Amino acid sequence: MAQPMQHQAIDRRARQRIHQQIVHPNTNLLPLLRQADWSNDFAQVLDIEGQSFNHPWSFDKFVDFINKPNTSATIATIAGRVVGYMLLERISEAGDERLHIAHIAVSPAHRGHGTGSTMVNSLEGNTVTLNLRRSNTKAQRLYYELGFKIVRTLPQHYADGEDGFFMSSIGA
């Protein structure tokens, strides 16, 4: 039995709105998320890392993180190509458990099209924390929009002496 015309129009508008928010305009594809397969993904992750940060993580820092207990990595792909990644650490403190985003990046060509939001939103239902540079106002705006709050300042948190912010999805 066919849906009434009014419902079809609403459904079509909702689909268009979702499509406009998260579909990359140059590929017309949604970012797909999966667990990292380091034997195939590592080179692309390192490439995105180098394009994304003034002080990128070294190969050894990635290896150290990957080998730590309670860590995982999410890879965002479009048309089979890695376009972003998110490194997570599960932390248990005083009976509370949270996911800490240790590192996240999206390739420059795919920024501003919802890939980062899609990765972070995949953690919904968890308490999520992260650190970011005081100067990274673009990321701060994104995390505010996703419901994060600054919990505290991290004085001289980064190797170059810049302060950071510790942010939480629940404003702990």
C-alpha positions in Angstrom: 0.0 0.0 0.0 1.4 3.4 -1.0 2.2 6.0 1.6 0.0 9.1 1.7 1.5 11.9 -0.5 2.1 14.2 2.6 4.4 11.5 4.2 6.3 11.0 1.0 7.1 14.7 0.8 8.2 14.9 4.4 10.4 11.8 4.0 11.9 13.2 0.8 12.7 16.5 2.5 14.2 14.8 5.5 16.4 12.6 3.2 17.5 15.7 1.3 18.4 17.6 4.5 20.4 14.6 5.8 22.1 14.3 2.4 23.0 18.0 2.4 24.5 17.7 5.9 26.7 14.7 5.6 27.3 13.8 1.9 30.6 15.0 0.5 29.7 17.3 -2.5 32.6 16.2 -4.6 31.9 12.4 -4.4 28.1 12.3 -3.5 29.0 9.5 -1.1 28.6 9.2 2.7 31.7 8.6 4.8 31.7 5.0 6.0 33.2 4.1 9.3 35.2 1.0 10.2 37.9 -0.3 12.5 41.4 0.4 11.3 43.3 -2.3 9.3 46.8 -0.9 9.9 48.4 -3.1 7.3 46.3 -1.2 4.7 45.5 2.1 6.3 48.7 3.2 8.0 50.3 5.0 4.9 47.1 7.0 4.3 46.7 7.9 8.0 50.3 9.1 8.1 49.6 11.2 4.9 46.5 12.8 6.5 48.5 13.4 9.7 51.2 15.2 7.8 48.7 17.4 6.0 46.7 18.2 9.2 49.1 19.2 11.9 52.1 21.6 12.4 53.5 19.1 14.9 52.3 15.7 13.5 52.6 12.5 15.4 55.7 10.5 14.4 55.5 6.9 13.1 56.8 5.7 16.4 54.1 7.6 18.4 51.4 6.0 16.3 53.0 2.6 16.8 53.2 3.2 20.6 49.5 4.2 20.7 48.3 1.3 18.6 50.2 -1.1 20.9 48.7 0.3 24.2 45.9 -1.6 25.9 42.4 -0.3 25.7 42.9 1.6 22.4 41.1 1.5 19.1 41.0 3.4 15.8 38.1 4.3 13.6 38.7 5.0 9.9 36.4 7.1 7.7 36.4 6.2 4.0 34.8 7.6 0.9 34.8 5.5 -2.2 37.3 3.1 -0.5 39.8 5.9 0.3 40.8 6.8 3.8 39.6 10.4 4.4 39.8 10.6 8.2 40.7 8.7 11.4 40.0 8.8 15.1 42.2 7.2 17.8 40.4 6.3 21.0 41.4 5.2 24.4 39.0 3.6 26.9 39.7 5.1 30.4 38.3 3.8 33.6 38.7 6.1 36.7 37.0 5.8 40.0 34.3 3.6 38.6 33.6 5.9 35.7 34.3 4.9 32.1 34.9 7.2 29.2 36.3 7.3 25.7 39.1 9.7 25.2 39.7 10.9 21.6 43.5 10.8 21.6 43.8 12.0 18.0 41.5 12.8 15.1 42.0 14.2 11.7 40.2 14.6 8.3 42.0 15.1 5.0 42.0 18.7 3.9 39.9 17.9 0.8 37.1 16.4 3.0 37.0 19.0 5.8 33.8 20.8 6.4 31.5 18.1 5.0 30.6 16.2 8.1 33.3 13.5 8.2 34.7 14.6 11.6 31.2 15.0 13.0 30.2 11.6 11.8 33.2 10.0 13.5 32.5 11.8 16.8 28.8 11.2 16.6 29.5 7.4 16.3 30.5 7.6 20.0 27.0 8.7 21.1 25.9 7.1 24.3 29.4 7.3 25.8 31.1 10.0 27.9 33.7 11.3 25.5 36.7 13.6 26.3 39.4 15.1 24.3 42.2 17.7 24.5 42.7 20.4 21.9 44.9 23.5 21.4 43.7 26.8 22.7 44.4 28.2 19.2 42.2 25.6 17.4 39.1 27.7 17.4 37.6 25.9 14.4 37.7 22.6 16.2 36.4 24.2 19.4 33.3 25.4 17.5 32.7 21.9 16.1 32.9 20.3 19.5 30.6 23.0 21.0 28.1 22.2 18.3 28.4 18.5 19.2 27.6 19.2 22.8 31.1 19.3 24.3 32.1 21.8 27.0 35.5 23.0 28.2 36.2 21.4 31.6 39.6 22.9 32.3 42.6 24.6 30.8 45.7 22.5 30.4 48.6 25.0 30.9 51.5 24.5 28.5 50.1 21.1 27.5 51.8 21.0 24.1 55.5 20.6 23.4 55.7 24.1 22.0 54.3 25.5 25.2 50.7 26.2 24.0 47.9 25.8 26.4 45.2 23.2 25.7 41.6 22.6 26.7 40.2 19.4 28.2 36.7 19.0 26.8 33.9 16.6 27.7 30.7 15.6 26.1 29.0 15.9 29.5 30.9 18.9 30.8 32.2 16.8 33.7 
